[in-house]
Amino acid sequence: MTMTLIFAGLLAWSLTGMLVLSLIRVAGRADEAMEQAALRRHHTPPM
């Protein structure tokens, strides 16, 4: 019983860790995309 609880806890911990990592990665990508868009907007001369 204890081993099952420990195994379930480890599984949940690793799943939440992967979820948090993917969220951080997505947020970083969004930040990069926004920065690139801002840079592009500044570099392109107004029509």
MOPAC internal coordinates of N, CA, C and O (Angstrom, degrees):
PM7 1SCF
backbone

  N    0.0000 0     0.00 0     0.00 0    0    0    0
  C    1.4706 1     0.00 0     0.00 0    1    0    0
  C    1.5336 1   109.95 1     0.00 0    2    1    0
  O    1.2310 1   120.93 1   133.69 1    3    2    1
  N    1.3222 1   115.82 1   -46.31 1    3    2    1
  C    1.4600 1   118.89 1  -179.69 1    5    3    2
  C    1.5288 1   110.55 1   -62.72 1    6    5    3
  O    1.2310 1   120.80 1   138.65 1    7    6    5
  N    1.3382 1   116.07 1   -41.35 1    7    6    5
  C    1.4723 1   119.21 1  -179.58 1    9    7    6
  C    1.5176 1   110.24 1   -62.41 1   10    9    7
  O    1.2310 1   120.03 1   140.29 1   11   10    9
  N    1.3247 1   117.55 1   -39.71 1   11   10    9
  C    1.4667 1   120.57 1   179.19 1   13   11   10
  C    1.5244 1   110.54 1   -62.82 1   14   13   11
  O    1.2310 1   120.66 1   137.04 1   15   14   13
  N    1.3381 1   116.35 1   -42.96 1   15   14   13
  C    1.4700 1   119.94 1   179.30 1   17   15   14
  C    1.5232 1   110.27 1   -63.21 1   18   17   15
  O    1.2310 1   120.57 1   135.54 1   19   18   17
  N    1.3365 1   116.52 1   -44.46 1   19   18   17
  C    1.4729 1   120.15 1  -179.58 1   21   19   18
  C    1.5292 1   109.49 1   -62.64 1   22   21   19
  O    1.2310 1   120.63 1   136.06 1   23   22   21
  N    1.3381 1   116.41 1   -43.94 1   23   22   21
  C    1.4659 1   119.98 1  -179.22 1   25   23   22
  C    1.5245 1   110.66 1   -63.14 1   26   25   23
  O    1.2310 1   120.18 1   136.73 1   27   26   25
  N    1.3294 1   117.27 1   -43.27 1   27   26   25
  C    1.4703 1   120.64 1   179.23 1   29   27   26
  C    1.5285 1   110.00 1   -64.17 1   30   29   27
  O    1.2310 1   120.65 1   139.97 1   31   30   29
  N    1.3306 1   116.37 1   -40.03 1   31   30   29
  C    1.4569 1   119.73 1   178.95 1   33   31   30
  C    1.5202 1   111.72 1   -63.48 1   34   33   31
  O    1.2310 1   120.84 1   136.14 1   35   34   33
  N    1.3327 1   116.01 1   -43.86 1   35   34   33
  C    1.4689 1   119.73 1   178.53 1   37   35   34
  C    1.5249 1   110.46 1   -62.82 1   38   37   35
  O    1.2310 1   120.51 1   138.27 1   39   38   37
  N    1.3324 1   116.64 1   -41.73 1   39   38   37
  C    1.4671 1   120.68 1  -179.84 1   41   39   38
  C    1.5273 1   110.03 1   -62.05 1   42   41   39
  O    1.2310 1   120.42 1   132.26 1   43   42   41
  N    1.3434 1   116.81 1   -47.74 1   43   42   41
  C    1.4659 1   120.32 1   179.91 1   45   43   42
  C    1.5297 1   109.98 1   -62.44 1   46   45   43
  O    1.2310 1   120.33 1   138.90 1   47   46   45
  N    1.3522 1   116.98 1   -41.10 1   47   46   45
  C    1.4702 1   120.95 1  -179.06 1   49   47   46
  C    1.5183 1   110.50 1   -61.53 1   50   49   47
  O    1.2310 1   120.47 1   133.74 1   51   50   49
  N    1.3499 1   116.70 1   -46.26 1   51   50   49
  C    1.4693 1   119.84 1  -178.75 1   53   51   50
  C    1.5306 1   110.45 1   -66.32 1   54   53   51
  O    1.2310 1   120.35 1   141.88 1   55   54   53
  N    1.3341 1   116.95 1   -38.12 1   55   54   53
  C    1.4728 1   119.66 1   179.32 1   57   55   54
  C    1.5244 1   110.45 1   -64.57 1   58   57   55
  O    1.2310 1   119.96 1   134.97 1   59   58   57
  N    1.3284 1   117.68 1   -45.03 1   59   58   57
  C    1.4681 1   119.64 1   179.40 1   61   59   58
  C    1.5214 1   110.10 1   -65.31 1   62   61   59
  O    1.2310 1   120.49 1   143.13 1   63   62   61
  N    1.3427 1   116.66 1   -36.87 1   63   62   61
  C    1.4602 1   119.91 1   178.17 1   65   63   62
  C    1.5226 1   111.00 1   -62.06 1   66   65   63
  O    1.2310 1   120.67 1   134.77 1   67   66   65
  N    1.3367 1   116.32 1   -45.23 1   67   66   65
  C    1.4686 1   119.19 1   179.73 1   69   67   66
  C    1.5230 1   109.80 1   -64.97 1   70   69   67
  O    1.2310 1   120.15 1   141.38 1   71   70   69
  N    1.3338 1   117.32 1   -38.62 1   71   70   69
  C    1.4656 1   120.85 1   179.71 1   73   71   70
  C    1.5262 1   110.28 1   -62.71 1   74   73   71
  O    1.2310 1   120.62 1   133.85 1   75   74   73
  N    1.3389 1   116.43 1   -46.15 1   75   74   73
  C    1.4668 1   120.39 1   179.92 1   77   75   74
  C    1.5291 1   110.20 1   -62.67 1   78   77   75
  O    1.2310 1   120.75 1   137.26 1   79   78   77
  N    1.3475 1   116.16 1   -42.74 1   79   78   77
  C    1.4693 1   119.64 1  -179.70 1   81   79   78
  C    1.5246 1   110.53 1   -61.94 1   82   81   79
  O    1.2310 1   120.06 1   135.81 1   83   82   81
  N    1.3347 1   117.49 1   -44.19 1   83   82   81
  C    1.4633 1   120.02 1  -179.84 1   85   83   82
  C    1.5300 1   110.45 1   -65.25 1   86   85   83
  O    1.2310 1   120.34 1   141.78 1   87   86   85
  N    1.3386 1   116.96 1   -38.22 1   87   86   85
  C    1.4744 1   119.66 1   177.91 1   89   87   86
  C    1.5209 1   110.32 1   -62.85 1   90   89   87
  O    1.2310 1   120.60 1   135.87 1   91   90   89
  N    1.3486 1   116.45 1   -44.13 1   91   90   89
  C    1.4674 1   119.94 1   178.87 1   93   91   90
  C    1.5224 1   109.96 1   -61.86 1   94   93   91
  O    1.2310 1   120.78 1   138.34 1   95   94   93
  N    1.3435 1   116.12 1   -41.66 1   95   94   93
  C    1.4631 1   120.06 1  -178.96 1   97   95   94
  C    1.5224 1   109.87 1   -63.72 1   98   97   95
  O    1.2310 1   120.04 1   136.19 1   99   98   97
  N    1.3327 1   117.53 1   -43.81 1   99   98   97
  C    1.4751 1   121.05 1   179.73 1  101   99   98
  C    1.5277 1   110.09 1   -63.75 1  102  101   99
  O    1.2310 1   120.60 1   138.21 1  103  102  101
  N    1.3434 1   116.46 1   -41.79 1  103  102  101
  C    1.4690 1   119.57 1   179.20 1  105  103  102
  C    1.5268 1   109.88 1   -63.22 1  106  105  103
  O    1.2310 1   120.03 1   138.83 1  107  106  105
  N    1.3250 1   117.54 1   -41.17 1  107  106  105
  C    1.4655 1   120.52 1   178.05 1  109  107  106
  C    1.5122 1   110.91 1   -62.55 1  110  109  107
  O    1.2310 1   120.23 1   138.87 1  111  110  109
  N    1.3255 1   117.17 1   -41.13 1  111  110  109
  C    1.4681 1   119.93 1   178.96 1  113  111  110
  C    1.5202 1   110.60 1   -63.68 1  114  113  111
  O    1.2310 1   120.72 1   137.70 1  115  114  113
  N    1.3318 1   116.22 1   -42.30 1  115  114  113
  C    1.4663 1   119.80 1   179.75 1  117  115  114
  C    1.5329 1   109.78 1   -62.42 1  118  117  115
  O    1.2310 1   120.77 1   137.59 1  119  118  117
  N    1.3464 1   116.12 1   -42.41 1  119  118  117
  C    1.4661 1   119.52 1   178.53 1  121  119  118
  C    1.5248 1   110.07 1   -60.74 1  122  121  119
  O    1.2310 1   120.40 1   133.79 1  123  122  121
  N    1.3311 1   116.83 1   -46.21 1  123  122  121
  C    1.4671 1   119.86 1  -179.62 1  125  123  122
  C    1.5287 1   110.48 1   -60.70 1  126  125  123
  O    1.2310 1   120.46 1   135.48 1  127  126  125
  N    1.3238 1   116.73 1   -44.52 1  127  126  125
  C    1.4655 1   119.90 1  -178.89 1  129  127  126
  C    1.5315 1   110.07 1   -62.03 1  130  129  127
  O    1.2310 1   120.44 1   137.43 1  131  130  129
  N    1.3422 1   116.76 1   -42.57 1  131  130  129
  C    1.4689 1   119.50 1   179.79 1  133  131  130
  C    1.5265 1   110.39 1   -64.76 1  134  133  131
  O    1.2310 1   120.38 1   139.15 1  135  134  133
  N    1.3366 1   116.88 1   -40.85 1  135  134  133
  C    1.4620 1   119.63 1   178.86 1  137  135  134
  C    1.5274 1   110.78 1   -63.59 1  138  137  135
  O    1.2310 1   120.34 1   136.83 1  139  138  137
  N    1.3401 1   116.95 1   -43.17 1  139  138  137
  C    1.4617 1   120.16 1   179.78 1  141  139  138
  C    1.5229 1   110.50 1   -63.64 1  142  141  139
  O    1.2310 1   120.46 1   139.81 1  143  142  141
  N    1.3225 1   116.72 1   -40.19 1  143  142  141
  C    1.4649 1   119.62 1   179.09 1  145  143  142
  C    1.5283 1   110.33 1   -64.36 1  146  145  143
  O    1.2310 1   120.66 1   137.95 1  147  146  145
  N    1.3305 1   116.35 1   -42.05 1  147  146  145
  C    1.4691 1   119.74 1   178.63 1  149  147  146
  C    1.5313 1   110.01 1   -63.13 1  150  149  147
  O    1.2310 1   120.58 1   136.59 1  151  150  149
  N    1.3342 1   116.51 1   -43.41 1  151  150  149
  C    1.4668 1   119.53 1   179.11 1  153  151  150
  C    1.5243 1   110.14 1   -61.70 1  154  153  151
  O    1.2310 1   121.03 1   136.76 1  155  154  153
  N    1.3396 1   115.64 1   -43.24 1  155  154  153
  C    1.4631 1   119.57 1  -179.57 1  157  155  154
  C    1.5283 1   109.61 1   -62.06 1  158  157  155
  O    1.2310 1   120.67 1   138.45 1  159  158  157
  N    1.3268 1   116.33 1   -41.55 1  159  158  157
  C    1.4561 1   120.42 1  -178.54 1  161  159  158
  C    1.5298 1   109.72 1   -63.92 1  162  161  159
  O    1.2310 1   120.40 1   142.37 1  163  162  161
  N    1.3284 1   116.84 1   -37.63 1  163  162  161
  C    1.4649 1   119.24 1  -179.15 1  165  163  162
  C    1.5257 1   111.41 1   -73.50 1  166  165  163
  O    1.2310 1   120.73 1   145.47 1  167  166  165
  N    1.3312 1   116.20 1   -34.53 1  167  166  165
  C    1.4617 1   119.05 1  -174.86 1  169  167  166
  C    1.5254 1   112.19 1   -79.70 1  170  169  167
  O    1.2310 1   120.35 1   147.77 1  171  170  169
  N    1.3168 1   116.94 1   -32.23 1  171  170  169
  C    1.4661 1   118.04 1  -178.22 1  173  171  170
  C    1.5272 1   109.68 1   -75.71 1  174  173  171
  O    1.2310 1   119.57 1   -50.23 1  175  174  173
  N    1.3083 1   118.43 1   129.77 1  175  174  173
  C    1.4704 1   120.94 1   178.52 1  177  175  174
  C    1.5225 1   110.30 1   -69.30 1  178  177  175
  O    1.2310 1   119.61 1   -37.20 1  179  178  177
  N    1.3091 1   118.36 1   142.80 1  179  178  177
  C    1.4762 1   120.54 1   179.13 1  181  179  178
  C    1.5238 1   110.70 1   -64.01 1  182  181  179
  O    1.2310 1   121.76 1   -38.00 1  183  182  181
  N    1.3037 1   114.23 1   142.00 1  183  182  181
  C    1.4691 1   119.07 1  -178.13 1  185  183  182
  C    1.5325 1   110.01 1   -73.12 1  186  185  183
  O    1.2310 1   120.10 1   180.00 1  187  186  185

